[in-house]
Amino acid sequence: MLLLGFGLWFALPFFWMVSTSLKPLRETMKMPPVWLPIPPQWQNYPEAMAAMGPFWLYAANSLVLASLNVVGTVLSSALVAYGFSRLDWKGRDGLFFVLLMTMMIPFPVVMVPLYGLFRELGWIGTMKPLWVPAFLAGAFNVFLLRQFFMTLPRDLTEAARMDGCSEFRIFWQIILPLARPALLTVALFQFMATWNDFLGPLIFLAREDQYTLALGLQALQSTISGTPWHHLMAASTLVVLPVVFLFFLTQKTFLRGIAATGLK
């Protein structure tokens, strides 16, 4: 019962967002609040999409960036995690400790140096700064996958080496198939992070046809005539739904991956 109560409490903001998305504008700030709009204003959704401008273009941009980041993060992080967990080499643990320390560096600290680097490369105004770094692995994802790889029996890789398998073949044909729950967990984390990212696109993108859904929402909130809260909540619901659907579609594998890595 206690867990049910906490679950309902944490679901309250989502319920309020959906409820507000179905209200007329005059009811969005009404006191006492209207919890269940009658009748629901379903036309708020197409109106919100029209108010955002090229909604489907923003959605396509977000999907492309999220897909590239998922592929790059999963492949690069898994490869680095394999080196830290299944191979013995001098300085491995020390370098892994340094990698973990980078997790304490917030993005605003490296924002200016990264901008200068990408400007020298001529990438400002393009989407490259938003997906190319994903192919260079990330500290948290490497840590997550390393924890999972260390739970796999070493006898598997030793037997494969005795049979003449190369390290890359062991990684690709033995480790990765067994690590599906952990890989899916990393993919889901990265998809949500990229889908909801606002600061990165705000800094590096210049043209409206490159905007993501996060920037489109900000543009809708910054209208001169005032924030249309019913439209903003409708657009926010549309943006959140793919992430919610993806989580419920993969929740069993996701929870199994979290449990297998030993994270609480």
C-alpha positions in Angstrom: 0.0 0.0 0.0 2.8 2.4 0.8 4.5 1.7 -2.5 1.2 2.2 -4.3 0.9 5.6 -2.5 4.4 6.7 -3.6 3.7 5.5 -7.1 0.5 7.6 -7.4 2.4 10.6 -5.9 5.1 10.4 -8.5 2.6 9.9 -11.3 0.7 13.0 -10.3 2.8 15.4 -12.4 2.2 13.2 -15.5 -1.5 13.1 -14.8 -1.6 16.9 -14.4 0.2 17.3 -17.7 -2.2 15.1 -19.5 -5.2 16.6 -17.8 -4.1 20.2 -18.6 -3.5 19.2 -22.2 -7.2 18.5 -22.5 -8.5 21.7 -21.0 -9.5 25.0 -22.6 -7.1 27.8 -21.9 -9.4 29.5 -19.3 -9.3 26.3 -17.1 -5.6 25.8 -17.0 -5.1 28.4 -14.2 -8.5 28.0 -12.6 -8.6 27.8 -8.8 -9.6 25.3 -7.4 -7.9 23.3 -10.1 -10.0 21.3 -12.6 -8.6 17.7 -12.5 -10.9 16.1 -15.1 -11.8 18.4 -17.9 -15.4 17.8 -19.2 -15.6 17.6 -22.1 -11.9 16.9 -23.0 -10.6 19.3 -25.7 -8.9 16.8 -28.0 -8.4 19.5 -30.6 -5.6 20.9 -28.4 -3.2 18.3 -29.8 -3.4 19.2 -33.5 -3.5 22.9 -32.5 -0.3 22.4 -30.4 1.4 20.6 -33.3 0.5 23.5 -35.6 1.6 26.1 -33.1 5.1 24.5 -32.8 5.6 24.8 -36.5 7.2 21.8 -38.3 6.4 19.4 -35.5 7.2 16.3 -37.6 10.5 17.7 -38.7 11.5 18.3 -35.1 10.4 14.8 -34.2 12.4 13.4 -37.1 15.5 15.3 -36.0 15.1 14.1 -32.4 14.7 10.5 -33.6 17.7 10.6 -35.9 19.9 12.1 -33.1 18.6 9.6 -30.6 19.2 6.7 -32.9 22.7 7.7 -33.7 23.5 8.3 -30.1 22.1 4.9 -29.1 24.1 3.1 -31.7 27.3 5.0 -31.0 27.0 4.7 -27.2 26.2 1.0 -27.1 29.0 0.0 -29.4 31.7 2.2 -28.1 30.9 1.8 -24.4 30.6 -2.0 -24.8 34.0 -2.2 -26.5 35.7 0.0 -23.8 33.9 -1.9 -21.0 35.2 -5.2 -22.4 38.7 -3.9 -22.3 38.3 -2.9 -18.6 36.6 -6.1 -17.5 37.9 -9.0 -19.6 41.5 -8.0 -20.5 44.4 -7.8 -18.1 46.8 -5.0 -18.9 49.1 -2.7 -16.9 47.4 0.4 -15.4 43.9 -0.8 -16.1 42.4 -0.2 -12.7 44.1 3.2 -12.4 42.8 4.4 -15.7 39.3 3.1 -14.9 39.4 5.2 -11.7 40.3 8.2 -13.7 37.4 7.4 -16.0 35.0 7.3 -13.1 36.3 10.7 -11.8 35.2 12.3 -15.1 31.6 11.5 -14.1 31.8 14.2 -11.5 32.5 16.9 -14.1 29.2 18.6 -15.1 28.6 19.6 -18.7 28.7 23.4 -18.0 32.3 23.0 -17.0 33.4 21.6 -20.4 30.8 23.5 -22.4 33.0 26.3 -23.5 36.1 24.2 -24.4 33.8 21.8 -26.4 32.3 24.7 -28.2 35.7 26.0 -29.1 36.8 22.6 -30.3 33.7 22.1 -32.5 34.1 25.6 -33.9 37.7 24.8 -35.0 36.4 21.6 -36.6 33.7 23.7 -38.4 30.9 21.7 -36.8 28.9 24.6 -35.2 25.5 24.8 -36.9 25.5 21.1 -37.8 24.3 18.1 -35.9 27.8 16.5 -35.6 28.5 17.8 -32.1 25.3 16.1 -30.9 26.1 12.6 -32.1 29.8 12.1 -33.0 30.9 12.2 -29.3 28.5 9.2 -28.6 31.0 7.0 -30.6 33.7 7.8 -28.0 32.0 6.1 -25.1 30.7 7.6 -21.9 32.0 7.0 -18.3 28.7 6.0 -16.8 27.8 3.6 -19.6 31.2 2.0 -19.5 30.9 1.6 -15.8 27.4 0.0 -16.1 28.5 -2.5 -18.8 31.8 -3.3 -17.0 29.8 -4.3 -14.0 27.7 -6.6 -16.1 30.6 -8.1 -18.0 32.4 -9.0 -14.8 29.5 -11.2 -13.8 30.0 -13.4 -16.9 32.0 -16.5 -16.3 35.6 -16.2 -17.5 35.6 -19.8 -18.5 33.6 -18.8 -21.6 36.3 -16.4 -22.9 39.2 -18.7 -21.9 37.6 -21.6 -23.8 37.1 -19.4 -26.8 40.7 -18.3 -26.7 41.9 -21.9 -26.6 39.7 -22.6 -29.7 41.6 -19.8 -31.5 39.0 -17.0 -31.3 40.3 -13.4 -31.6 39.4 -10.9 -28.9 37.0 -9.1 -31.2 35.2 -12.3 -32.1 34.9 -13.2 -28.4 33.5 -9.7 -27.8 31.1 -9.8 -30.7 29.8 -13.4 -30.7 30.0 -14.4 -27.0 29.9 -11.3 -24.7 27.5 -9.1 -26.6 24.7 -11.7 -27.0 25.0 -12.5 -23.3 24.9 -8.8 -22.3 21.6 -8.0 -24.0 19.8 -6.8 -20.8 22.7 -4.5 -19.9 23.0 -3.2 -23.5 19.3 -2.5 -23.7 19.5 -0.6 -20.4 22.3 1.6 -21.7 20.3 2.1 -25.0 17.3 3.2 -23.0 19.2 5.6 -20.8 20.9 7.2 -23.8 17.7 7.4 -25.8 16.0 9.3 -23.0 19.0 11.6 -22.5 19.2 12.5 -26.1 15.4 12.8 -26.7 15.1 15.2 -23.7 18.3 17.1 -24.3 17.8 20.8 -24.6 21.1 22.5 -23.8 23.1 20.7 -26.5 20.9 21.6 -29.4 20.5 25.1 -28.1 24.2 25.7 -28.1 25.3 23.9 -31.3 22.3 24.2 -33.7 21.7 27.4 -35.7 18.9 26.7 -38.2 15.3 26.1 -37.4 15.1 23.1 -39.8 17.7 21.4 -37.4 15.7 21.9 -34.3 14.7 19.1 -32.0 11.4 18.7 -30.1 13.0 20.2 -27.0 13.8 23.4 -28.8 10.3 23.4 -30.4 8.7 23.2 -26.9 10.9 26.1 -25.8 9.8 28.2 -28.8 6.2 27.4 -28.0 6.7 28.6 -24.4 8.3 31.8 -25.5 5.5 33.1 -27.7 4.9 36.9 -27.4 1.2 36.6 -26.6 1.9 34.5 -23.5 2.4 30.8 -22.9 -0.6 28.8 -24.2 -0.5 26.3 -21.4 -3.0 23.9 -22.8 -1.0 23.7 -26.1 2.3 23.5 -24.2 1.0 20.6 -22.1 -0.4 18.8 -25.2 2.9 19.2 -27.0 4.8 18.0 -23.9 2.6 14.9 -23.7 3.3 14.1 -27.3 7.0 14.4 -26.6 6.9 12.3 -23.5 4.8 9.5 -24.9 7.5 7.8 -27.0 9.8 7.5 -24.0 6.9 6.1 -21.8 6.0 3.6 -24.5 9.6 2.6 -25.0 10.0 2.0 -21.2 6.9 -0.1 -20.8 7.9 -2.1 -23.9 11.3 -2.9 -22.5 10.7 -2.7 -18.7 11.3 -6.4 -17.9 14.7 -6.4 -19.8 15.5 -3.0 -18.4 15.0 -4.1 -14.8 16.8 -7.3 -15.4 19.8 -5.4 -16.8 19.8 -3.0 -13.8 19.7 -6.0 -11.4 22.5 -7.8 -13.2 24.9 -4.9 -13.0 24.5 -4.8 -9.2 23.3 -1.1 -9.2 20.6 -0.1 -6.7 
